[in-house]
Amino acid sequence: MDNKITHSPVLRKLVQKYLNLKKGNIAVDLTLGLGGHSGDILEKVGPKGHLIAFEQDAQNLKIAKENLKKYKNITYIHQNFEFLEQEFKKHKLPKVDGILMDLGLCSSHFDLENRGFSFRKDEPLDMRFSSDLTQKTAADLINRLEVQELTDIFRNYGEEKYAFRIASAIAIQRKLNPITTTKELADLIEEVRPHERHSHIHPATQIFQALRIAVNDELEVLKNVLPQTVNILKKNGRLVVISYHSLEDRIVKHFLKLQEKECICPIEILICQCKHEPTLKILTKKPDRPSEDEINENPRSRSALLRAAERL
Ligand SMILES: C[S@@+](CC[C@H](N)C(=O)[O-])C[C@H]1O[C@@H](n2cnc3c(N)ncnc32)[C@H](O)[C@@H]1O
């Protein structure tokens, strides 16, 4: 029997179509996860090609290494992809033909013990992708931030309309006892958040998403890595990004549009002074989404949005 822990790679065929890798190419997977997409990339580039794989979560990295153990042509980097260029310099790596980012968390994050991502379990309120690279946990934020700061996190990263009400309830509760587990937080949210008729979504869903984004500083990290991807791509190399919520997708969309422009001068300047050179050509005018069949087979793919571009 096969005991492998796996994750169903999302938009598998489209990822490979846009990466357009050939035998002997070098590619980077910035979000190795459990190695699903990486396995496909390794098949495309063949034994003469090479894969550089980033993963900040030590548990996922270990599982991925086991899943990909038959391949010898991989450089694993246990690091936040925010340090992409720094790691390339450190390991003296060359420019690459393709880069994949499949953002967010893996199905394994809900299954592994004591990670604190799931409101369906009773675990320490942690939510760090990497306990060795990140200091603050979700419990730290919940118990230390001001009501206004929590409200902003819930509203901005979770688009939670009862953000202030929930943040205020947290502030009252934590004076009595610190909130340290996923169950304590989920129960509190269920108690104070008005019940929405016809909603199949658990009332804690948006708050848990918002906390995870804040703990791992996901949006800042994404903003920081995108310009670095352009610097390490060869001419005609491809960048493929899959995001899972509108906040991430907006960052990717704006970045790609800016890179494609001939001029980035402020609108009031009539004659171009920026001498900006386009660095990318967008391949997806609108983001690609999974088919109904894929969503039925893998409900996690429901919110996936894929954008791709080619280095000029
Ligand atoms: C959606 S999963 C990727 C799944 C993968 N494509 C597969 O097929 O198995 C995203 C992975 O990226 C990792 N990750 C998220 N943000 C990261 C970052 N800033 N640096 C490095 N790894 C990151 C997460 O820990 C997670 O394992």
The ligand as an SDF file (V2000), in Angstrom:
LIG
                    3D

 27 29  0  0  0  0  0  0  0  0999 V2000
   -0.5980   25.5650   -1.7820 C   0  0  0  0  0  0  0  0  0  0  0  0
    0.7990   24.8470   -1.0500 S   0  0  0  0  0  0  0  0  0  0  0  0
    1.7160   24.2950   -2.4570 C   0  0  0  0  0  0  0  0  0  0  0  0
    1.3260   22.9370   -2.9240 C   0  0  0  0  0  0  0  0  0  0  0  0
    2.2400   22.3910   -4.0050 C   0  0  0  0  0  0  0  0  0  0  0  0
    2.1380   23.1570   -5.2380 N   0  0  0  0  0  0  0  0  0  0  0  0
    1.9460   20.9330   -4.2840 C   0  0  0  0  0  0  0  0  0  0  0  0
    1.5280   20.6190   -5.4150 O   0  0  0  0  0  0  0  0  0  0  0  0
    2.1270   20.1070   -3.3880 O   0  0  0  0  0  0  0  0  0  0  0  0
    1.7730   26.2060   -0.5720 C   0  0  0  0  0  0  0  0  0  0  0  0
    3.0480   25.8400    0.1430 C   0  0  0  0  0  0  0  0  0  0  0  0
    3.9090   26.9790    0.1140 O   0  0  0  0  0  0  0  0  0  0  0  0
    4.4870   27.1640    1.3700 C   0  0  0  0  0  0  0  0  0  0  0  0
    4.7040   28.6080    1.5040 N   0  0  0  0  0  0  0  0  0  0  0  0
    3.7610   29.5610    1.6570 C   0  0  0  0  0  0  0  0  0  0  0  0
    4.3480   30.7610    1.7440 N   0  0  0  0  0  0  0  0  0  0  0  0
    5.6850   30.5630    1.6470 C   0  0  0  0  0  0  0  0  0  0  0  0
    6.8150   31.4290    1.6730 C   0  0  0  0  0  0  0  0  0  0  0  0
    6.6730   32.7370    1.8480 N   0  0  0  0  0  0  0  0  0  0  0  0
    8.0540   30.8880    1.5260 N   0  0  0  0  0  0  0  0  0  0  0  0
    8.2170   29.5470    1.3640 C   0  0  0  0  0  0  0  0  0  0  0  0
    7.1670   28.6760    1.3630 N   0  0  0  0  0  0  0  0  0  0  0  0
    5.9270   29.1700    1.4860 C   0  0  0  0  0  0  0  0  0  0  0  0
    3.4670   26.6370    2.3650 C   0  0  0  0  0  0  0  0  0  0  0  0
    4.1190   26.2200    3.5590 O   0  0  0  0  0  0  0  0  0  0  0  0
    2.8760   25.4710    1.5900 C   0  0  0  0  0  0  0  0  0  0  0  0
    3.5550   24.2750    1.8660 O   0  0  0  0  0  0  0  0  0  0  0  0
  1  2  1  0
  2  3  1  0
  2 10  1  0
  3  4  1  0
  4  5  1  0
  5  6  1  0
  5  7  1  0
  7  8  2  0
  7  9  1  0
 10 11  1  0
 11 12  1  0
 11 26  1  0
 12 13  1  0
 13 14  1  0
 13 24  1  0
 14 15  1  0
 14 23  1  0
 15 16  2  0
 16 17  1  0
 17 18  1  0
 17 23  2  0
 18 19  1  0
 18 20  2  0
 20 21  1  0
 21 22  2  0
 22 23  1  0
 24 25  1  0
 24 26  1  0
 26 27  1  0
M  CHG  2   2   1   9  -1
M  END
$$$$
